Amino acid sequence: MLVGHVESLLDEVLGFSAPADTVTSRYFRSHPELGHRDRGFIAEAVFCVLRRKLEFAQFSQSGQGPQNKRLAILGLAYTVGIEALTAAAGVRETDWLRGLLNIDRTTLAFEIRCNMPGWLIQALRTRLADDEIWKLAEALNRPAPLDLRVNALKMGRDEALAAIQAAGFGAAPTPCSPLGVRLEGKPALQHMALFNDGTVEVQDEGSQLLAHLLAPRRGEMVIDFCAGAGGKTLALGALMRNTGRLYAMDISAKRLAKLKPRLARSGLSNVHPVELDSEVDPKLKRMLGKADRVLVDAPCSGLGTLRRNPDLKWRQTPATVAEMNAKQRAILASAARLVKPGGRLVYATCSLLNEENVNIVNAFLAATPQFTRLNAGEVLAAQQIVVSTGVDLELWPHRHGTDGFYAAVLERQA
């Protein structure tokens, strides 16, 4: 049964007509007979195929039957193990799998071994040697851990961690974020009381650090310019101790709607959602030059999140990145106009590419001399957060154990 469901889901996912998580959710809604355990096995197998698509495509050239069935068997073999597949796959397929597992991976072409498109490897080679690209690829081809952020308005991290462990969940502090908790495995969070009452929220440790780079203070006017579903908004509100005014802005009403139940659980009352029609919405005029802090978590390729969204490396292209660059430049320029003299602007992405990161910031600074760059490491160190990074924050999955993130801290002088 599992092989058939994985094969059917792959038929849809590998069309790349929509994000893989969206397609997967839709598939499970249409198959309510599948239990939680089976859905987990199916999803993990499909995402394993997406992570190792080039490698598995080469392996699937041998064997018998439809290619997507062979891919399904490979995905399940890597996630549930060959022994669990013997009855479903049959002796012939099991023998085929055992032969594939004995192949020396170092004999594969570098692109296939990394399971990355050639254009992405070439982009990374401007920054990393091949041995580090391989380490990065290994990290990106493993599922991400599940990180939580403790809502300091409700509880301290030590108390929350003790409560999580007492409830039977394996957990430990994250290495860098002072509010982060990393769970063991992928437990069902709906059974965690602290999640249901808003004491903890799901948020990757790297994303948590962006709020500390902005470092909002009590009573300030703060804008989360690309708020999305509001994970960073909630983190900022807690750092502000529920004071001041915090605007959660986005062009998507659907994304902002996802913030509402999270906001209700959080206990925050200083958050004001604002739907924009664009980065130059007339509603922004009354805020020009008034914000103490502005966060721009810009729309990007998302290539730093491949542990969670492996389909992005097959859906993105140099052309889509170039389209993003135009949006990123326009959004950063518009958000900067909201910052008052002496205020702080943080530009961030979850991309690994210079084209979306430092190149955007350098061009902005060249065109906007009233802003200067602050040292991100020093900003975090002032809060007793120690992260190995450069002047700008750069987080890498293979170095830091987080999603890939970039952030530049800018200050308006006049």
Helices and strands as residue ranges (DSSP letters): H 2-13, H 20-29, H 36-51, H 53-59, H 67-79, H 82-101, G 105-107, H 110-114, H 118-124, H 130-140, E 146-150, H 157-166, E 171-173, E 180-183, G 189-191, H 193-196, E 200-202, H 205-214, E 221-224, H 231-239, E 245-250, H 253-266, E 271-275, G 282-287, E 291-297, G 303-305, H 312-315, H 318-336, E 339-349, G 354-356, H 358-367, E 371-374, H 376-381, E 393-395, H 397-400, E 405-412
